[in-house]
């Protein structure tokens, strides 16, 4: 019970941190509210599928829900960003939501399907590890699938009604905007260097892949990670004639 309670608390902290990070970068309560709705609704939809599949709220399913809080908000952010781009260009909120979501829809589907494809090998694993991770993989995949549906339906609807074209910003927004502009300029310079020295960039990439392969092959292996279980064992050996 203490372990499950700890994971539940971690899930709530994860949701709060995701919303906070979204607010720091979007810097708008209206824009932050939209992806913040996608997180709990995606989790609620996942609960329904878990109930139909006969899953329980245990450490594995709660861990999958905790990890999914970072995944389920991605699709909504991508849709909002594209819709905001058209609103800033002078288009009306409804037209921008319609055009922006249609334009980015295939990208959102591709992102979600590629994430789900990663968990297919976990579903096909056998033995004890496969039985343990099957519930984890299904729960996480369902959460990503539900978030995809929400980002293509509810998110554009909320953008059409909540986002405004000429929203006024305070001094905090203007100050942080200069910081973001500086980051974009720095990234532009680094990207220019990478494109001009493409052979060197590709060489560094291949070297990094080779280094990762070397570390993977030389890392120690085991069935489960070693951990402190809070127990101490002792043994007394005496002479055979005792």
C-alpha positions in Angstrom: 0.0 0.0 0.0 2.8 2.4 0.8 4.5 1.6 -2.6 1.2 2.3 -4.5 0.6 5.5 -2.6 4.1 6.7 -3.4 3.5 6.1 -7.1 0.2 7.9 -6.9 1.9 10.9 -5.4 4.5 10.8 -8.1 1.8 10.8 -10.7 0.2 13.9 -9.3 3.6 15.6 -9.1 4.3 14.7 -12.7 1.0 16.2 -13.9 1.7 19.4 -12.0 5.3 19.7 -13.4 4.1 19.1 -16.9 1.5 21.9 -16.6 4.1 24.2 -15.1 6.7 23.6 -17.9 4.0 24.2 -20.5 3.1 27.5 -18.8 6.8 28.6 -18.6 7.2 28.1 -22.4 3.8 29.2 -23.6 3.5 32.1 -21.1 -0.2 32.3 -21.5 -2.9 31.0 -19.2 -5.3 30.4 -22.1 -2.7 28.5 -24.1 -1.6 26.5 -21.0 -5.2 25.6 -20.1 -5.7 23.7 -23.3 -2.9 21.1 -23.1 -3.5 20.9 -19.3 -7.0 19.6 -20.0 -5.5 16.9 -22.4 -3.5 15.3 -19.6 -6.3 14.4 -17.1 -8.8 13.6 -19.9 -6.2 11.2 -21.5 -5.6 9.5 -18.1 -9.4 9.2 -17.6 -9.8 7.6 -21.0 -7.0 5.2 -20.1 -8.7 4.2 -16.9 -11.8 3.1 -18.9 -9.7 0.9 -21.1 -7.9 -0.5 -18.1 -11.2 -1.4 -16.5 -12.4 -3.2 -19.6 -9.1 -5.1 -19.8 -9.2 -6.1 -16.2 -6.1 -4.2 -15.1 -5.7 -3.0 -11.6 -4.0 0.2 -10.2 -0.7 -1.4 -9.3 2.9 -0.2 -9.5 3.2 -1.1 -13.2 0.0 0.5 -14.4 0.6 3.6 -12.3 4.2 3.9 -13.5 2.9 3.8 -17.1 0.4 6.5 -16.3 3.2 8.6 -14.7 5.4 8.3 -17.8 2.5 9.0 -20.1 2.0 12.4 -18.6 4.9 13.7 -20.6 3.7 11.9 -23.8 0.1 12.9 -23.8 0.8 16.6 -23.7 3.1 16.6 -26.8 0.4 16.2 -29.4 -1.7 19.0 -27.9 1.3 21.4 -27.8 2.1 20.7 -31.5 -1.5 21.4 -32.5 -1.7 24.6 -30.4 1.6 25.9 -31.8 0.5 25.5 -35.4 -2.9 27.1 -34.7 -1.3 30.0 -32.9 1.0 30.6 -35.9 -2.1 31.2 -38.1 -3.8 33.4 -35.5 -0.7 35.6 -35.2 -0.7 35.9 -39.0 -4.1 37.5 -38.8 -6.5 34.6 -39.4 -9.6 34.2 -37.2 -9.5 31.7 -34.3 -12.0 29.3 -35.9 -10.4 29.3 -39.3 -7.0 29.0 -37.8 -8.1 26.0 -35.7 -9.6 24.3 -38.7 -6.6 25.0 -41.0 -3.9 24.4 -38.4 -5.3 21.1 -37.2 -5.9 19.8 -40.7 -2.3 20.7 -41.7 -0.7 19.1 -38.6 -3.1 16.1 -38.3 -0.9 13.6 -40.2 2.1 14.6 -38.2 0.3 14.0 -34.9 -0.9 10.6 -36.1 2.6 9.7 -37.1 4.1 10.8 -33.8 1.6 8.8 -31.8 1.9 5.6 -33.9 5.7 5.7 -33.8 5.5 6.0 -30.0 3.1 3.1 -29.8 5.3 1.0 -32.1 8.1 1.1 -29.6 6.0 -0.9 -27.1 5.0 -3.6 -29.5 8.2 -5.7 -28.7 7.2 -5.5 -25.0 3.8 -7.0 -25.8 5.5 -9.8 -27.7 8.0 -10.7 -24.9 7.6 -14.0 -23.2 8.4 -15.3 -19.8 8.0 -13.6 -16.5 9.4 -10.2 -17.8 6.8 -10.3 -20.6 3.9 -10.9 -18.2 5.1 -8.1 -16.0 5.6 -5.5 -18.8 2.6 -6.4 -20.9 0.2 -4.4 -18.6 2.7 -1.5 -18.6 3.0 -1.4 -22.4 -0.8 -1.6 -23.0 -1.6 1.1 -20.5 1.0 3.5 -21.9 0.0 2.8 -25.5 -3.7 3.4 -24.7 -2.8 6.7 -23.0 -0.9 7.9 -26.1 -3.8 6.8 -28.4 -6.4 8.6 -26.4 -4.2 11.8 -26.3 -4.0 11.6 -30.1 -7.7 11.6 -30.5 -8.1 14.5 -28.0 -5.5 16.6 -29.7 -7.2 16.2 -33.0 -10.7 16.9 -31.7 -11.0 18.7 -28.3 -7.8 20.7 -28.6 -8.7 22.5 -31.9 -12.2 23.1 -30.5 -10.8 24.8 -27.4 -8.3 26.8 -29.5 -11.2 28.1 -31.6 -13.0 29.4 -28.5 -10.2 30.3 -26.1 -7.4 31.7 -28.2 -7.4 35.4 -29.2 -5.6 37.2 -32.0 -4.6 40.4 -30.3 -3.9 39.2 -26.7 -2.0 41.7 -24.6 1.1 40.6 -22.8 2.7 42.0 -19.6 6.3 42.8 -18.8 7.1 39.2 -17.8 6.2 38.0 -21.3 8.2 40.7 -22.9 11.3 39.9 -20.8 11.1 36.2 -21.4 10.5 36.8 -25.0 13.9 38.3 -25.3 15.4 35.2 -23.7 13.6 33.0 -26.2 14.7 35.1 -29.1 18.3 34.8 -27.9 17.9 31.0 -27.7 16.5 30.9 -31.2 19.3 33.0 -32.6 21.9 30.8 -30.8 20.2 27.7 -32.2 20.2 29.3 -35.7 24.0 29.8 -35.5 24.6 26.3 -34.3 22.4 24.9 -37.0 24.2 26.9 -39.7 27.5 25.5 -38.5 26.1 21.9 -38.5 24.8 22.3 -42.1 28.0 23.8 -43.4 30.1 21.0 -41.9 27.8 18.2 -42.7 30.6 15.6 -43.0 31.9 16.4 -39.6 28.4 16.3 -38.1 27.7 12.9 -39.6 31.1 11.6 -38.4 30.3 12.7 -34.8 26.9 11.1 -35.1 28.4 7.7 -36.2 31.0 7.9 -33.5 28.3 8.5 -30.9 26.4 5.5 -32.2 29.5 3.3 -32.1 30.3 4.4 -28.5 26.8 3.6 -27.4 27.1 0.1 -29.0 30.4 -0.4 -27.2 28.9 0.6 -23.8 25.9 -1.6 -24.4 27.9 -4.7 -25.1 30.3 -4.2 -22.1 27.6 -3.3 -19.6 26.8 -6.0 -17.0 23.5 -7.9 -17.4 21.0 -9.4 -14.9 17.4 -10.5 -14.6 16.3 -7.7 -12.2 18.3 -4.7 -10.9 20.0 -5.2 -7.6 18.3 -3.3 -4.8 18.3 -3.0 -1.1 15.4 -5.0 0.3 16.0 -4.0 3.9 17.0 -7.5 5.0 20.2 -8.9 6.5 21.1 -12.5 6.3 23.5 -14.5 8.5 24.9 -18.0 8.6 26.7 -20.0 11.2 28.9 -22.9 10.2 30.3 -25.2 13.0 32.5 -28.3 12.9 30.9 -31.4 11.7 31.3 -33.1 15.1 29.4 -30.3 16.9 
